Amino acid sequence: MNKVITLFNFLPFCQNIHNLAKQFKFYNRKDWEQTGNTGGDWPGLRTDELKKSAPFLYLHIATLLEQTKLINLNNYKEIHMYCHLRLLEDKDKDWAHYDESDTAIIYLSQTNFSSGTDFYDIENNTIASTKFIQGSCVFFEQGIKHASVGNHGTSIDDGRMTINVFMVKNK
C-alpha cells in the first residue's frame, strides 16, 4: 500500500518564502519548453528547476524533507523541484494523474480550505484529501492517483502557489 502523509507547519518562514517566490520567473508550458526544459504535462505556470534558479531554496527544502525522516535522499537518483502557480482559469485544465516519482507538494500561498489535493482509487473514487494549509507539505509515493483541487485566484498575488518536488527512486 502506498502512503500519503501530510505534515503541518513543515516550512518555517513560509510567508517570507512565498513573497520571494513571487519574484521568480514563471512560464506557461510552451514558453517553459522553449527555455530548454522538458518533461511532463501540467496546467498553470511553472518556474525553472529550483536547483538552477534558486539553489539555496532547493537545498533548504531538501534538508527539511530529509529531517522529517519520511524520506532518505540517498534513495533517489534525481530530485526535481519547481514553484508552480495555478489560477482559477486553470480549474478545468487539471486532471487526476500518476507521477512517475515520489512527490512532495508544499503549499506556499495563503490557506484556502476550498483548495488542496485529492487522491483516488483505480475507479476514480476519492479515497483521501488534504486541504491547502500554508506551510504544509503533502508527501505521497509513486503510483498514487491524485489531482489539484480548488485552483483559485487571478494573479500571482492570490493564486494557488506550491513547491512541487519530484523524487525519482534509485533502481
C-alpha positions as CSV (number, residue, x, y, z in Angstrom):
1,M,0.0,0.0,0.0
2,N,1.4,3.4,-1.0
3,K,1.3,6.1,1.6
4,V,0.1,9.7,1.7
5,I,1.3,11.8,4.7
6,T,0.6,15.5,5.4
7,L,3.0,17.4,7.6
8,F,1.6,20.6,9.0
9,N,3.9,23.6,9.8
10,F,6.6,21.9,7.5
11,L,8.0,25.1,6.1
12,P,9.3,27.7,8.5
13,F,9.0,31.3,7.3
14,C,6.6,30.2,4.7
15,Q,5.1,33.7,4.1
16,N,8.5,35.1,3.5
17,I,9.4,32.3,1.1
18,H,6.1,32.8,-0.7
19,N,6.9,36.5,-1.1
20,L,10.3,35.7,-2.5
21,A,8.9,33.1,-4.9
22,K,6.5,35.7,-6.4
23,Q,9.6,37.3,-7.8
24,F,10.6,34.2,-9.8
25,K,10.0,33.9,-13.5
26,F,7.0,31.7,-14.2
27,Y,6.4,30.1,-17.6
28,N,3.4,28.6,-19.3
29,R,4.0,25.2,-20.8
30,K,5.0,26.4,-24.3
31,D,7.4,29.1,-23.1
32,W,8.9,26.7,-20.5
33,E,9.8,24.2,-23.2
34,Q,11.4,27.0,-25.3
35,T,13.8,27.6,-22.5
36,G,15.2,24.1,-22.9
37,N,13.1,22.5,-20.2
38,T,11.5,19.1,-20.9
39,G,9.1,16.6,-19.3
40,G,5.6,16.3,-18.0
41,D,2.3,18.0,-18.8
42,W,0.7,20.4,-16.4
43,P,-1.7,23.3,-16.2
44,G,-0.8,26.8,-14.9
45,L,2.7,28.3,-14.7
46,R,6.0,26.8,-13.5
47,T,9.5,28.1,-12.7
48,D,12.8,26.7,-13.9
49,E,14.2,24.0,-11.7
50,L,14.9,25.5,-8.3
51,K,18.3,23.7,-8.2
52,K,19.3,26.1,-11.0
53,S,17.2,29.2,-10.4
54,A,17.1,29.2,-6.5
55,P,19.8,26.8,-5.2
56,F,19.5,27.9,-1.6
57,L,15.8,27.3,-1.6
58,Y,16.4,23.9,-3.2
59,L,18.9,23.0,-0.5
60,H,16.6,24.3,2.2
61,I,13.6,22.2,1.1
62,A,15.8,19.1,0.5
63,T,17.2,19.5,4.1
64,L,13.7,19.8,5.6
65,L,12.5,16.8,3.7
66,E,15.5,14.7,4.9
67,Q,14.9,15.9,8.5
68,T,11.3,14.7,8.6
69,K,12.6,11.1,8.5
70,L,9.9,10.4,5.9
71,I,12.5,10.0,3.2
72,N,16.2,9.3,2.7
73,L,17.5,11.5,-0.1
74,N,20.1,8.8,-0.8
75,N,17.3,6.6,-2.1
76,Y,16.7,9.0,-5.0
77,K,18.8,9.3,-8.2
78,E,17.1,12.6,-9.2
79,I,15.2,15.3,-7.4
80,H,13.4,17.9,-9.4
81,M,11.8,20.9,-7.7
82,Y,9.7,23.8,-9.1
83,C,7.4,26.5,-7.9
84,H,4.0,26.1,-9.5
85,L,1.2,28.6,-9.9
86,R,-2.4,27.6,-10.7
87,L,-5.1,30.1,-11.1
88,L,-8.9,29.9,-11.2
89,E,-8.6,29.8,-15.0
90,D,-6.7,26.5,-14.7
91,K,-9.5,24.9,-12.7
92,D,-10.9,22.9,-15.6
93,K,-7.5,22.1,-17.1
94,D,-6.4,19.8,-14.3
95,W,-6.9,16.0,-14.2
96,A,-6.3,13.1,-12.0
97,H,-2.9,11.5,-12.8
98,Y,0.0,9.5,-11.6
99,D,3.5,10.9,-11.1
100,E,6.5,8.8,-12.1
101,S,8.2,9.6,-8.8
102,D,7.6,10.0,-5.1
103,T,6.2,13.5,-4.7
104,A,6.0,16.3,-2.1
105,I,3.8,19.3,-2.6
106,I,4.4,22.3,-0.3
107,Y,1.6,24.8,0.0
108,L,3.1,28.3,-0.2
109,S,0.3,30.7,-0.7
110,Q,-2.4,31.7,1.9
111,T,-4.5,28.9,3.4
112,N,-7.6,28.1,1.3
113,F,-9.8,25.4,2.7
114,S,-11.6,25.1,-0.7
115,S,-8.3,24.0,-2.3
116,G,-5.9,21.1,-1.8
117,T,-5.0,17.8,-3.3
118,D,-7.4,14.8,-3.7
119,F,-6.3,11.2,-4.0
120,Y,-8.2,8.5,-6.0
121,D,-8.5,4.7,-6.3
122,I,-8.4,3.0,-9.7
123,E,-12.1,3.7,-10.3
124,N,-11.6,7.5,-9.6
125,N,-13.3,7.4,-6.2
126,T,-11.8,10.0,-3.8
127,I,-10.0,8.0,-1.1
128,A,-8.2,10.8,0.7
129,S,-8.0,14.6,0.6
130,T,-5.7,17.2,2.0
131,K,-6.6,20.9,2.5
132,F,-4.4,23.7,1.3
133,I,-2.9,25.0,4.5
134,Q,0.0,27.4,4.1
135,G,3.4,25.8,5.1
136,S,2.1,22.3,5.0
137,C,3.7,19.5,2.9
138,V,1.8,16.5,1.5
139,F,4.1,13.6,0.6
140,F,2.9,10.6,-1.4
141,E,4.6,7.7,-3.0
142,Q,4.8,6.9,-6.7
143,G,1.7,5.1,-8.0
144,I,-1.0,7.2,-6.2
145,K,-3.5,8.9,-8.5
146,H,-4.1,12.5,-7.5
147,A,-5.2,15.9,-8.7
148,S,-5.1,19.5,-7.6
149,V,-8.5,20.8,-6.5
150,G,-9.7,24.3,-5.9
151,N,-7.3,26.2,-8.1
152,H,-8.0,29.8,-7.3
153,G,-7.0,33.4,-7.7
154,T,-6.4,35.6,-10.7
155,S,-2.8,36.6,-10.2
156,I,0.5,35.6,-8.6
157,D,-0.7,37.6,-5.5
158,D,-3.7,35.5,-4.8
159,G,-3.3,32.2,-6.8
160,R,-2.5,28.7,-5.6
161,M,1.3,28.6,-5.3
162,T,3.1,25.4,-4.4
163,I,6.6,23.9,-4.5
164,N,6.4,20.6,-6.2
165,V,9.2,18.1,-5.5
166,F,9.6,15.0,-7.8
167,M,11.9,12.4,-6.3
168,V,12.9,9.6,-8.8
169,K,14.0,6.4,-6.9
170,N,17.3,4.6,-7.5
171,K,16.7,1.3,-9.3
